[in-house]
Amino acid sequence: MGLLLRKIRKGRWYKEPQPSWLCADDIPSDPLGDLVTSENSLSVWYIDDERANLRDVITAMAANRDHVSNFDYVLVGLEDVLSLNLKLESTEGGSPNKEANRRWHRDVIELSSAKLGQLAKLFYQKGQRDRVQEKIVRSMILTVLGEGDKIDKSKLSSSMQDSLGLEKN
Amino acid sequence: MAIETGMTEDFVTGCRDFDVSYDEPFEQFRQYTGGAHQQLVIPCGRDTFRYKSINKLKSLDFWKGQARFSRQGESWEAYQDVDLDKLKARIILEGKPWLDQGQVVLINVERSEEGAISETESRKIEKTPCVMRKEVIVSEGEVGELKERVGRVFGMGAEESFEDGMISKFSSEICSLVINKGDFAILEISHLILKEKVAPELASEALRWLGRVDDDNTYSSRSWLLQRSLGCSSAYVRDGAALGIASMNDTRAIQSLEKAIECEKYAELKKDLEEVLAQLKGNICGAAS
């Protein structure tokens, strides 16, 4: 069924050892800082089972920033998300990669605080967290820019273009 | 003159910290050591200047005959054989001809192999203290203002939320402070972060940006702070320090990272630290090949 990706800051998610004040079945609140909703929806990206589009999604999201930086993310099974009775909707993403925006962007919609809590718990307890180092992110973006029109260079922020050492349009 | 000295072993850098308190006219004397950076903070007496920052020790003429520095591998040793009475007298003597009363000066000097330089070089520095390197000179009053400003910036940051790769008001202010106030700003920021007086998220964000600032004049002091922050109690702060080091790509941090990895209790953070270490070691291999 695939996976869902949410960008995070790994520093908020370190989970070992479990803080002594935290109940066994509860999670810390810091990760909620990475799950900020808008109009009761949470933006996520669909990743296929083979993760063939993972690189494209990460590059698209990483390019949609003010400057090149490490990219931290968490992946959870789509099946696990749906098992919480959460609704997903395909919506247009806001990255500079049109195809990625159209094909892989999703919103988890109609999120109440309780449902968001359940989702946070899922991300925290079952999610696979990873980090792409800044140096690699830079190389990924430059590679995609060099390959053609996957990423619209004109959609990159001026500071991102500076950060990449690109000549501005 | 009473001198109180406190010395602690730093697990990250392996260097020593000194805290020395003086009676009047020097109420306190703080010296940071670590990496390639040495910093002295000397509160102002009536005719003296207050700050002295040493990145490298080529022009140790102010201390000629009183201090020796040596190197072990890639690490700097702390001061040895320093006569603090003479050091104070020397500063007063050398400071008068070209510093106004109450003025605060920060000087970056270069290291020599011997730890001392010739009289010729010494005189040259006396005549042209401000052109030897880019220097930040601030008045005693401005030091207080800077402290307040740094506090305000961190206070303002507490109202913001941060995201990787995104500029914030806080990050812009941190960069501005470093570029305009140099090591003075780093000193104040160091105080807040290393003494853990600010929220981990803020400290982490500041460290990430300290690694990104394009400013050669504060390179050593920023590297020093990032390495020291690997020993902070918050994993979030240690992560920010590691990301800052990765941005700087500073191979001098290898030893600190290795020690931090040994001590790291969070498996995920340990892995991230190892990746930064691999990046830095890759740099060394790359340079060698």
Contacts between the chains, C-beta under 8 A, distances in Angstrom:
chain1	res1	chain2	res2	distance
A	7	B	164	7.6
A	9	B	162	7.5
A	9	B	163	7.4
A	9	B	164	6.0
A	10	B	239	6.6
A	10	B	268	6.6
A	10	B	269	7.9
A	10	B	272	6.8
A	11	B	201	7.9
A	11	B	204	5.8
A	11	B	235	6.8
A	11	B	236	4.1
A	11	B	239	4.1
A	11	B	240	6.7
A	12	B	201	8.0
A	12	B	236	7.0
A	13	B	268	7.6
A	14	B	235	4.6
A	14	B	236	7.5
A	14	B	239	7.6
A	14	B	266	4.6
A	14	B	268	5.6
A	14	B	269	5.7
A	15	B	266	8.0
A	15	B	268	7.5
A	16	B	265	7.4
A	16	B	266	5.6
A	16	B	267	5.6
A	16	B	268	7.4
A	17	B	265	6.9
A	30	B	236	7.9
A	33	B	161	6.6
A	33	B	201	8.0
A	36	B	161	7.5
A	62	B	165	6.8
A	65	B	163	8.0
A	65	B	164	7.4
A	65	B	165	3.2
A	65	B	166	5.9
A	66	B	165	6.1
A	66	B	166	5.1
A	66	B	167	4.4
A	67	B	165	5.9
A	67	B	167	7.1
A	67	B	212	7.6
A	68	B	165	7.1
A	69	B	164	4.7
A	69	B	165	3.6
A	70	B	164	6.1
A	70	B	243	6.0
A	70	B	246	7.2
A	71	B	164	6.9
A	71	B	165	7.7
A	72	B	164	6.4
A	129	B	268	6.5
A	131	B	272	5.8
A	131	B	275	7.3
A	133	B	246	6.3
A	133	B	275	5.8
A	133	B	276	7.4
A	133	B	279	6.2
A	134	B	243	7.6
A	134	B	246	5.9
A	134	B	247	6.1
A	135	B	246	7.3
A	135	B	249	7.8
A	135	B	279	6.1
A	159	B	167	6.7
